[in-house]
Amino acid sequence: MSAAAEFKASVVEMKTYPVEGTAIEVKKLYEGTYGEVPETLNGWFHRDDWPRTAYVLSRMDDGERALDVGVGAGQFLNMVALSGKYSGVYGADPTRFGKYIEYSDLIHRTNDGIDKLPYPDDHFDVVTCMEVLEHIPEEIFTAGLAELRRVCRGQLLMTVPFEEPEPISKTHVRRFERQDVVDNFPDGRYTILNRWRMPWVLIEERMDGKPFAPLDEPMFDDTPKPKTAAAKPAATASKATASKATG
């Protein structure tokens, strides 16, 4: 069996996934600070980003320390900090977005890049890296993945655009087809975060050798449905019969 044939994923519909609890709390905090749709985005979440991050938060193990790589404006970092799941929440991003803000004293943020994370081996119970890897240049992509795995002692969660239509976004430097996902994350478990435009794929890896937690979600299936021949209208057959009878 080819590697491409081994791509199997569950699916979660973002349109119906609830944004509640800590996610809605942080959403309201940002809207209270900057307004519902600020004039300048500077890392502002699109509507679909809230259910995406809410779902990822629900998948995260509890633990002592968590790290988010590529924090953007800090929405997810604040969600993790306010969730009560960790005593220390860390973030790394070389770019400081204009709307970056911290709503918790648990947050420790650095300006380091993905390829040079300033943490010891096996330092974090959970590491997340969402909507980042598609921006990482080829020359540091492998090193960046190695760093995520190095500092994680437990659960590693990553999301990337899945089968992004071309031409891709001007800020993206790579696409993730099924083969790319399997090649780069051969030991991962995949979940399609589905939405009407381009979906995401969530990749989960275990650095501690533990089995993946069970999921109660349907499997992703985008197999084209066979087309069935349309039956002829009954009226057409009746007209043909009548024509023969009067001919």
Backbone as CSV, one residue per row, in Angstrom:
resi,resn,N_x,N_y,N_z,CA_x,CA_y,CA_z,C_x,C_y,C_z
1,MET,0.856,-1.192,0.000,0.000,0.000,0.000,0.889,1.238,0.000
2,SER,0.583,2.220,-0.822,1.389,3.431,-0.896,1.136,4.305,0.317
3,ALA,2.119,5.237,0.578,1.965,6.143,1.724,0.736,7.010,1.570
4,ALA,0.447,7.439,0.325,-0.700,8.316,0.100,-1.994,7.623,0.486
5,ALA,-2.061,6.301,0.260,-3.283,5.561,0.579,-3.481,5.423,2.078
6,GLU,-2.452,5.717,2.879,-2.539,5.553,4.322,-3.053,6.799,5.027
7,PHE,-3.375,7.837,4.269,-3.913,9.039,4.905,-5.350,8.762,5.333
8,LYS,-5.547,8.707,6.635,-6.879,8.516,7.199,-7.085,9.569,8.270
9,ALA,-8.235,10.200,8.248,-8.481,11.301,9.180,-9.921,11.292,9.649
10,SER,-10.122,11.728,10.879,-11.477,12.034,11.334,-11.810,13.444,10.868
11,VAL,-13.050,13.873,11.067,-13.449,15.197,10.587,-14.341,15.872,11.620
12,VAL,-14.131,17.176,11.784,-14.956,18.008,12.655,-15.403,19.211,11.838
13,GLU,-16.690,19.493,11.846,-17.229,20.619,11.081,-17.105,21.903,11.902
14,MET,-16.341,22.845,11.378,-16.132,24.108,12.084,-17.399,24.959,12.130
15,LYS,-18.256,24.796,11.152,-19.476,25.609,11.105,-20.368,25.365,12.311
16,THR,-20.354,24.153,12.817,-21.245,23.798,13.927,-20.506,23.580,15.243
17,TYR,-19.177,23.724,15.235,-18.448,23.495,16.486,-18.655,24.689,17.416
18,PRO,-19.030,24.455,18.679,-19.376,25.570,19.572,-18.157,26.347,20.060
19,VAL,-18.281,27.656,20.055,-17.278,28.528,20.671,-17.846,28.943,22.019
20,GLU,-17.353,28.333,23.076,-17.921,28.559,24.400,-16.821,28.474,25.446
21,GLY,-17.180,28.644,26.702,-16.212,28.539,27.782,-15.091,29.556,27.647
22,THR,-13.844,29.070,27.769,-12.683,29.953,27.710,-12.574,30.649,26.363
23,ALA,-12.953,29.962,25.290,-12.853,30.551,23.958,-13.728,31.790,23.828
24,ILE,-14.974,31.705,24.251,-15.863,32.864,24.135,-15.432,33.957,25.105
25,GLU,-14.861,33.570,26.255,-14.357,34.561,27.216,-13.247,35.402,26.582
26,VAL,-12.304,34.740,25.924,-11.195,35.466,25.295,-11.682,36.277,24.101
27,LYS,-12.608,35.728,23.341,-13.180,36.471,22.211,-13.790,37.792,22.694
28,LYS,-14.527,37.736,23.789,-15.154,38.946,24.329,-14.114,39.917,24.875
29,LEU,-13.039,39.397,25.453,-11.971,40.267,25.940,-11.332,41.042,24.792
30,TYR,-11.053,40.352,23.691,-10.454,41.028,22.532,-11.412,42.049,21.931
31,GLU,-12.677,41.678,21.821,-13.659,42.611,21.268,-13.853,43.813,22.190
32,GLY,-13.747,43.593,23.500,-13.854,44.697,24.433,-12.675,45.648,24.340
33,THR,-11.509,45.106,23.998,-10.307,45.933,23.886,-10.211,46.631,22.537
34,TYR,-10.530,45.911,21.463,-10.272,46.424,20.117,-11.526,46.671,19.277
35,GLY,-12.691,46.243,19.755,-13.894,46.332,18.937,-14.150,45.014,18.231
36,GLU,-15.364,44.835,17.725,-15.727,43.544,17.115,-14.957,43.282,15.828
37,VAL,-14.863,44.265,14.947,-14.075,44.126,13.716,-13.219,45.381,13.598
38,PRO,-12.001,45.350,14.118,-11.171,46.550,14.101,-10.787,46.951,12.683
39,GLU,-10.490,48.221,12.521,-10.165,48.750,11.190,-8.882,48.139,10.645
40,THR,-7.893,47.942,11.506,-6.653,47.275,11.116,-6.582,45.936,11.835
41,LEU,-6.317,44.860,11.083,-6.422,43.518,11.653,-5.260,43.183,12.590
42,ASN,-4.009,43.236,12.091,-2.835,42.974,12.938,-2.970,41.695,13.756
43,GLY,-3.297,40.592,13.085,-3.427,39.316,13.774,-4.822,39.011,14.266
44,TRP,-5.804,39.831,13.873,-7.187,39.601,14.298,-7.692,38.278,13.752
45,PHE,-8.429,37.533,14.574,-8.971,36.246,14.162,-10.109,36.422,13.161
46,HIS,-10.115,35.574,12.147,-11.296,35.439,11.306,-12.329,34.598,12.062
47,ARG,-13.552,34.605,11.590,-14.632,33.902,12.285,-14.307,32.428,12.505
48,ASP,-13.736,31.759,11.494,-13.460,30.328,11.600,-12.325,30.005,12.570
49,ASP,-11.503,30.993,12.893,-10.375,30.725,13.788,-10.819,30.423,15.217
50,TRP,-11.951,30.959,15.616,-12.419,30.712,16.989,-12.829,29.258,17.206
51,PRO,-13.654,28.650,16.349,-13.936,27.223,16.554,-12.703,26.348,16.370
52,ARG,-11.802,26.735,15.473,-10.568,25.953,15.299,-9.772,25.901,16.601
53,THR,-9.521,27.056,17.195,-8.722,27.083,18.421,-9.481,26.500,19.611
54,ALA,-10.803,26.685,19.635,-11.599,26.084,20.707,-11.503,24.562,20.654
55,TYR,-11.533,24.002,19.438,-11.435,22.553,19.305,-10.053,22.060,19.728
56,VAL,-9.010,22.745,19.283,-7.655,22.323,19.658,-7.477,22.375,21.172
57,LEU,-7.989,23.421,21.816,-7.906,23.510,23.276,-8.584,22.314,23.938
58,SER,-9.706,21.874,23.378,-10.424,20.726,23.950,-9.634,19.429,23.824
59,ARG,-8.714,19.372,22.853,-7.906,18.174,22.632,-6.627,18.150,23.475
60,MET,-6.283,19.265,24.095,-5.016,19.357,24.815,-5.063,18.620,26.151
61,ASP,-4.016,17.848,26.429,-3.865,17.204,27.732,-3.685,18.260,28.822
62,ASP,-4.121,17.944,30.027,-3.754,18.768,31.176,-2.276,18.535,31.492
63,GLY,-1.664,19.491,32.195,-0.264,19.317,32.546,0.277,20.501,33.317
64,GLU,1.595,20.530,33.454,2.251,21.617,34.187,2.543,22.801,33.277
65,ARG,3.158,22.527,32.107,3.561,23.616,31.215,3.104,23.345,29.789
66,ALA,2.686,24.410,29.106,2.303,24.329,27.698,3.020,25.430,26.931
67,LEU,3.345,25.150,25.666,4.017,26.107,24.788,3.242,26.249,23.492
68,ASP,3.007,27.502,23.065,2.431,27.771,21.751,3.487,28.476,20.914
69,VAL,3.805,27.910,19.761,4.822,28.477,18.871,4.121,29.176,17.716
70,GLY,4.394,30.472,17.574,3.702,31.286,16.584,2.431,31.855,17.178
71,VAL,2.560,32.713,18.180,1.397,33.125,18.978,0.518,34.159,18.287
72,GLY,1.029,34.822,17.230,0.218,35.843,16.567,-0.165,36.953,17.529
73,ALA,-1.443,37.301,17.549,-1.930,38.350,18.448,-2.271,37.821,19.838
74,GLY,-2.034,36.525,20.073,-2.145,35.982,21.421,-3.489,35.405,21.812
75,GLN,-4.435,35.303,20.869,-5.766,34.809,21.248,-5.692,33.405,21.847
76,PHE,-5.027,32.493,21.135,-4.970,31.121,21.633,-4.113,31.032,22.890
77,LEU,-3.031,31.777,22.945,-2.175,31.785,24.129,-2.974,32.186,25.365
78,ASN,-3.829,33.191,25.226,-4.688,33.604,26.340,-5.728,32.541,26.678
79,MET,-6.260,31.857,25.662,-7.208,30.781,25.921,-6.565,29.686,26.766
80,VAL,-5.339,29.317,26.406,-4.631,28.273,27.154,-4.366,28.734,28.586
81,ALA,-3.938,29.989,28.743,-3.615,30.504,30.071,-4.843,30.587,30.973
82,LEU,-5.989,30.957,30.400,-7.203,31.123,31.196,-7.999,29.829,31.359
83,SER,-7.541,28.760,30.715,-8.277,27.494,30.768,-8.153,26.790,32.116
84,GLY,-7.116,27.123,32.885,-6.898,26.443,34.158,-6.226,25.093,34.032
85,LYS,-5.744,24.744,32.829,-5.144,23.430,32.607,-3.656,23.388,32.965
86,TYR,-3.010,24.576,33.065,-1.555,24.629,33.227,-1.159,25.689,34.246
87,SER,-0.016,25.459,34.906,0.514,26.453,35.845,1.488,27.404,35.172
88,GLY,1.957,27.052,33.988,2.830,27.923,33.213,2.497,27.820,31.741
89,VAL,2.329,28.958,31.069,1.975,28.983,29.647,3.005,29.847,28.928
90,TYR,3.629,29.266,27.908,4.735,29.918,27.221,4.383,30.126,25.751
91,GLY,4.939,31.195,25.192,4.710,31.482,23.786,5.990,31.955,23.132
92,ALA,6.134,31.650,21.841,7.307,32.090,21.087,6.857,32.571,19.717
93,ASP,7.354,33.733,19.314,7.039,34.284,17.995,7.998,35.443,17.728
94,PRO,8.761,35.385,16.625,9.684,36.489,16.328,8.978,37.760,15.877
95,THR,7.705,37.636,15.479,6.928,38.798,15.045,5.982,39.215,16.165
96,ARG,5.971,40.491,16.467,5.059,40.993,17.499,3.915,41.728,16.806
97,PHE,2.749,41.107,16.791,1.585,41.684,16.130,1.061,42.883,16.915
98,GLY,0.490,43.845,16.170,0.022,45.079,16.786,-1.038,44.870,17.845
99,LYS,-1.835,43.817,17.717,-2.906,43.576,18.685,-2.559,42.461,19.673
100,TYR,-1.270,42.170,19.808,-0.865,41.191,20.821,-1.112,41.771,22.208
101,ILE,-1.746,40.981,23.055,-2.054,41.415,24.416,-2.106,40.186,25.309
102,GLU,-1.803,40.365,26.586,-1.846,39.266,27.547,-2.876,39.575,28.622
103,TYR,-3.754,38.615,28.869,-4.782,38.758,29.898,-4.515,37.869,31.107
104,SER,-3.316,37.298,31.192,-2.989,36.398,32.303,-1.526,36.552,32.689
105,ASP,-1.255,36.506,33.995,0.115,36.561,34.494,0.852,35.235,34.304
106,LEU,0.154,34.195,33.880,0.802,32.902,33.651,1.622,32.890,32.370
107,ILE,1.411,33.869,31.504,2.024,33.868,30.176,3.472,34.352,30.240
108,HIS,4.355,33.583,29.579,5.762,33.954,29.404,6.050,33.887,27.907
109,ARG,6.295,35.026,27.284,6.467,35.065,25.841,7.899,35.483,25.482
110,THR,8.466,34.835,24.461,9.763,35.237,23.925,9.601,35.549,22.440
111,ASN,10.612,36.189,21.864,10.586,36.546,20.445,11.418,35.589,19.602
112,ASP,11.544,34.356,20.044,12.374,33.379,19.341,11.611,32.700,18.213
113,GLY,12.366,32.268,17.191,11.787,31.571,16.060,11.671,30.082,16.306
114,ILE,10.931,29.418,15.434,10.641,27.992,15.589,11.897,27.130,15.544
115,ASP,12.937,27.582,14.857,14.139,26.768,14.701,15.147,26.943,15.830
116,LYS,14.875,27.863,16.776,15.803,28.101,17.885,15.020,28.373,19.166
117,LEU,14.293,27.385,19.626,13.477,27.551,20.829,14.366,27.484,22.070
118,PRO,14.261,28.467,22.981,15.195,28.580,24.109,14.781,27.762,25.333
119,TYR,14.439,26.497,25.109,13.938,25.673,26.210,14.693,24.340,26.245
120,PRO,14.786,23.721,27.431,15.449,22.415,27.532,14.651,21.322,26.812
121,ASP,15.305,20.208,26.587,14.627,19.044,26.020,13.480,18.612,26.942
122,ASP,12.395,18.131,26.337,11.271,17.537,27.091,10.722,18.480,28.164
123,HIS,10.633,19.752,27.860,10.280,20.741,28.878,8.775,20.943,29.030
124,PHE,8.004,20.621,27.971,6.578,20.950,27.978,5.718,19.696,27.876
125,ASP,4.623,19.714,28.624,3.654,18.623,28.531,2.916,18.664,27.201
126,VAL,2.618,19.874,26.728,1.912,20.057,25.457,2.580,21.191,24.688
127,VAL,2.790,20.967,23.395,3.287,22.011,22.491,2.290,22.146,21.347
128,THR,1.925,23.387,21.028,1.037,23.648,19.894,1.740,24.560,18.903
129,CYS,1.391,24.390,17.640,1.956,25.218,16.565,0.910,25.255,15.457
130,MET,0.159,26.351,15.397,-0.994,26.401,14.498,-0.864,27.514,13.467
131,GLU,-1.109,27.149,12.225,-1.061,28.092,11.104,0.297,28.791,11.052
132,VAL,1.334,27.988,11.206,2.708,28.497,11.192,3.553,27.795,10.135
133,LEU,3.470,26.483,10.065,4.396,25.706,9.243,4.313,26.036,7.762
134,GLU,3.162,26.506,7.298,3.039,26.886,5.883,3.827,28.155,5.558
135,HIS,4.261,28.882,6.591,5.042,30.114,6.407,6.549,29.877,6.532
136,ILE,6.963,28.688,6.958,8.365,28.447,7.307,9.184,28.111,6.062
137,PRO,10.255,28.871,5.788,11.089,28.609,4.610,11.709,27.215,4.648
138,GLU,11.989,26.688,3.476,12.527,25.335,3.340,13.796,25.137,4.157
139,GLU,14.652,26.159,4.206,15.952,25.994,4.848,15.867,25.808,6.362
140,ILE,14.739,26.159,6.980,14.620,25.937,8.434,13.416,25.065,8.788
141,PHE,12.717,24.529,7.778,11.516,23.741,8.046,11.836,22.481,8.853
142,THR,12.825,21.726,8.416,13.187,20.490,9.115,13.678,20.783,10.528
143,ALA,14.494,21.831,10.668,14.988,22.211,11.994,13.847,22.660,12.900
144,GLY,12.873,23.367,12.323,11.726,23.816,13.108,10.909,22.656,13.648
145,LEU,10.630,21.667,12.796,9.902,20.478,13.256,10.679,19.748,14.350
146,ALA,11.990,19.653,14.158,12.818,18.970,15.154,12.771,19.689,16.500
147,GLU,12.724,21.024,16.482,12.657,21.790,17.723,11.325,21.579,18.444
148,LEU,10.227,21.561,17.689,8.923,21.301,18.310,8.935,19.962,19.039
149,ARG,9.511,18.967,18.400,9.544,17.630,18.988,10.540,17.552,20.142
150,ARG,11.625,18.294,20.040,12.658,18.249,21.085,12.147,18.762,22.427
151,VAL,11.426,19.884,22.409,11.015,20.503,23.681,9.739,19.891,24.249
152,CYS,9.110,18.986,23.504,7.839,18.385,23.928,8.081,17.011,24.545
153,ARG,7.547,16.804,25.737,7.670,15.489,26.374,6.375,14.695,26.308
154,GLY,5.307,15.335,25.823,4.017,14.663,25.808,3.302,14.774,24.480
155,GLN,2.413,15.755,24.363,1.512,15.872,23.218,1.900,17.074,22.356
156,LEU,2.044,16.831,21.056,2.347,17.888,20.088,1.170,18.020,19.129
157,LEU,0.623,19.234,19.015,-0.537,19.502,18.164,-0.194,20.608,17.174
158,MET,-0.415,20.338,15.881,-0.106,21.301,14.824,-1.269,21.376,13.848
159,THR,-1.550,22.562,13.316,-2.530,22.680,12.238,-1.896,23.401,11.064
160,VAL,-2.292,22.977,9.858,-1.845,23.611,8.614,-3.022,23.620,7.641
161,PRO,-3.002,24.514,6.655,-4.035,24.466,5.616,-3.945,23.135,4.865
162,PHE,-5.080,22.550,4.556,-5.113,21.240,3.908,-5.512,21.391,2.447
163,GLU,-4.583,20.971,1.557,-4.826,21.014,0.113,-5.296,22.409,-0.319
164,GLU,-4.506,23.393,0.047,-4.826,24.793,-0.256,-4.924,25.006,-1.765
165,PRO,-6.008,25.616,-2.244,-6.131,25.881,-3.683,-5.015,26.807,-4.163
166,GLU,-4.586,26.593,-5.396,-3.575,27.466,-5.994,-4.250,28.562,-6.819
167,PRO,-3.647,29.741,-6.897,-2.395,30.138,-6.254,-2.566,30.287,-4.750
168,ILE,-1.556,29.833,-4.012,-1.644,29.886,-2.556,-1.439,31.314,-2.062
169,SER,-1.743,31.539,-0.795,-1.578,32.855,-0.186,-0.152,33.359,-0.381
170,LYS,-0.008,34.652,-0.588,1.317,35.231,-0.842,2.250,35.100,0.357
171,THR,1.706,34.848,1.551,2.557,34.669,2.733,2.899,33.202,2.988
172,HIS,2.339,32.281,2.198,2.617,30.853,2.364,3.734,30.429,1.419
173,VAL,4.577,29.533,1.868,5.689,29.059,1.040,5.568,27.571,0.726
174,ARG,4.518,26.901,1.226,4.334,25.476,0.936,2.863,25.101,1.054
175,ARG,2.509,24.021,0.343,1.175,23.436,0.435,1.290,22.083,1.125
176,PHE,0.210,21.661,1.745,0.178,20.363,2.409,-0.895,19.494,1.773
177,GLU,-0.459,18.654,0.809,-1.313,17.611,0.258,-1.269,16.411,1.211
178,ARG,-2.072,15.402,0.921,-2.083,14.204,1.772,-0.694,13.588,1.893
179,GLN,0.006,13.509,0.747,1.337,12.910,0.760,2.299,13.707,1.639
180,ASP,2.194,15.032,1.591,3.059,15.875,2.426,2.788,15.632,3.911
181,VAL,1.514,15.505,4.255,1.151,15.269,5.654,1.726,13.938,6.130
182,VAL,1.546,12.895,5.333,2.045,11.572,5.713,3.571,11.558,5.769
183,ASP,4.225,12.215,4.798,5.689,12.214,4.763,6.299,12.967,5.944
184,ASN,5.719,14.110,6.285,6.290,14.943,7.344,5.870,14.512,8.747
185,PHE,4.709,13.860,8.834,4.174,13.473,10.149,3.718,12.010,10.109
186,PRO,4.639,11.078,9.827,4.235,9.680,9.623,3.642,9.014,10.856
187,ASP,3.960,9.514,12.030,3.451,8.913,13.265,2.277,9.689,13.844
188,GLY,1.738,10.629,13.080,0.676,11.480,13.592,-0.714,10.897,13.417
189,ARG,-1.640,11.480,14.136,-3.066,11.216,13.935,-3.664,12.485,13.339
190,TYR,-4.509,12.324,12.316,-4.981,13.458,11.535,-6.481,13.695,11.743
191,THR,-6.826,14.967,11.856,-8.228,15.375,11.949,-8.452,16.544,11.001
192,ILE,-9.416,16.409,10.098,-9.772,17.507,9.206,-10.699,18.460,9.951
193,LEU,-10.305,19.713,10.030,-11.157,20.765,10.592,-11.820,21.435,9.400
194,ASN,-13.011,20.991,9.110,-13.641,21.296,7.830,-14.367,22.634,7.849
195,ARG,-14.269,23.355,6.758,-15.003,24.608,6.565,-15.242,24.791,5.083
196,TRP,-16.112,25.738,4.731,-16.588,25.832,3.353,-15.487,26.198,2.375
197,ARG,-14.519,26.990,2.809,-13.417,27.262,1.897,-12.328,26.246,2.158
198,MET,-11.119,26.644,2.430,-10.033,25.706,2.629,-10.051,25.120,4.037
199,PRO,-10.091,23.793,4.181,-10.051,23.194,5.521,-8.638,23.226,6.096
200,TRP,-8.557,22.918,7.370,-7.264,22.690,8.016,-7.139,21.202,8.317
201,VAL,-5.900,20.766,8.521,-5.683,19.435,9.080,-4.933,19.609,10.398
202,LEU,-5.471,18.984,11.438,-4.828,18.955,12.753,-4.009,17.676,12.846
203,ILE,-2.736,17.833,13.172,-1.837,16.691,13.322,-1.461,16.561,14.791
204,GLU,-1.682,15.402,15.352,-1.323,15.138,16.748,-0.235,14.083,16.795
205,GLU,0.839,14.368,17.519,1.908,13.401,17.749,2.086,13.189,19.251
206,ARG,2.529,11.981,19.624,2.821,11.669,21.027,4.325,11.466,21.167
207,MET,4.960,12.305,21.984,6.388,12.184,22.237,6.685,11.216,23.383
208,ASP,5.647,10.851,24.135,5.826,9.997,25.309,5.477,8.535,25.056
209,GLY,5.113,8.211,23.829,4.785,6.831,23.511,3.418,6.373,23.960
210,LYS,2.639,7.253,24.577,1.299,6.884,25.021,0.362,6.751,23.825
211,PRO,-0.680,5.927,23.939,-1.652,5.826,22.840,-2.478,7.099,22.734
212,PHE,-2.989,7.350,21.541,-3.881,8.488,21.350,-5.187,8.260,22.107
213,ALA,-5.731,9.331,22.654,-7.026,9.238,23.327,-8.110,8.948,22.296
214,PRO,-9.121,8.167,22.647,-10.193,7.862,21.690,-10.929,9.127,21.253
215,LEU,-11.375,9.128,19.997,-12.160,10.237,19.460,-13.527,9.727,19.035
216,ASP,-14.542,10.494,19.333,-15.900,10.137,18.927,-16.304,11.021,17.751
217,GLU,-15.617,10.832,16.629,-15.831,11.678,15.461,-15.864,10.817,14.204
218,PRO,-16.648,11.209,13.202,-16.709,10.429,11.965,-15.411,10.525,11.183
219,MET,-15.207,9.573,10.303,-14.026,9.589,9.452,-14.256,10.515,8.262
220,PHE,-13.185,11.145,7.836,-13.226,12.040,6.682,-13.333,11.212,5.413
221,ASP,-14.286,11.563,4.561,-14.491,10.840,3.301,-14.900,11.837,2.232
222,ASP,-13.971,12.106,1.308,-14.305,13.008,0.207,-14.301,12.268,-1.123
223,THR,-14.549,10.948,-1.062,-14.630,10.161,-2.284,-15.773,10.670,-3.151
224,PRO,-15.496,10.976,-4.424,-16.589,11.457,-5.291,-17.713,10.440,-5.369
225,LYS,-18.929,10.904,-5.231,-20.091,10.018,-5.297,-20.404,9.710,-6.767
226,PRO,-20.654,8.426,-7.097,-20.957,8.077,-8.494,-22.240,8.741,-8.968
227,LYS,-22.202,9.193,-10.213,-23.391,9.824,-10.784,-24.343,8.749,-11.292
228,THR,-25.606,8.905,-11.036,-26.609,7.950,-11.498,-27.357,8.545,-12.674
229,ALA,-27.672,7.699,-13.647,-28.402,8.173,-14.829,-29.813,8.577,-14.437
230,ALA,-30.226,9.717,-14.929,-31.571,10.210,-14.615,-32.613,9.402,-15.378
231,ALA,-33.669,9.006,-14.701,-34.754,8.259,-15.347,-35.526,9.174,-16.284
232,LYS,-35.994,8.628,-17.393,-36.786,9.427,-18.328,-38.128,9.785,-17.711
233,PRO,-38.583,10.991,-17.925,-39.899,11.381,-17.397,-40.990,10.490,-17.954
234,ALA,-41.947,10.148,-17.112,-43.046,9.274,-17.531,-43.824,9.876,-18.681
235,ALA,-43.941,11.197,-18.717,-44.725,11.861,-19.763,-44.135,11.611,-21.131
236,THR,-42.793,11.515,-21.224,-42.141,11.283,-22.513,-42.526,9.923,-23.060
237,ALA,-42.507,8.921,-22.193,-42.885,7.579,-22.621,-44.339,7.536,-23.061
238,SER,-45.234,8.237,-22.386,-46.656,8.246,-22.726,-46.888,8.859,-24.091
239,LYS,-46.139,9.938,-24.399,-46.300,10.595,-25.694,-45.864,9.683,-26.826
240,ALA,-44.781,8.935,-26.592,-44.310,8.032,-27.632,-45.329,6.943,-27.906
241,THR,-45.963,6.412,-26.878,-46.981,5.374,-27.034,-48.182,5.904,-27.792
242,ALA,-48.604,7.121,-27.447,-49.761,7.721,-28.116,-49.485,7.963,-29.581
243,SER,-48.239,8.328,-29.925,-47.895,8.604,-31.321,-48.000,7.353,-32.165
244,LYS,-47.551,6.198,-31.620,-47.640,4.941,-32.354,-49.092,4.533,-32.569
245,ALA,-49.922,4.772,-31.573,-51.325,4.356,-31.654,-52.094,5.131,-32.706
246,THR,-51.692,6.372,-32.983,-52.443,7.199,-33.944,-51.781,7.241,-35.297
247,GLY,-50.618,6.589,-35.462,-49.890,6.689,-36.714,-50.477,5.814,-37.809
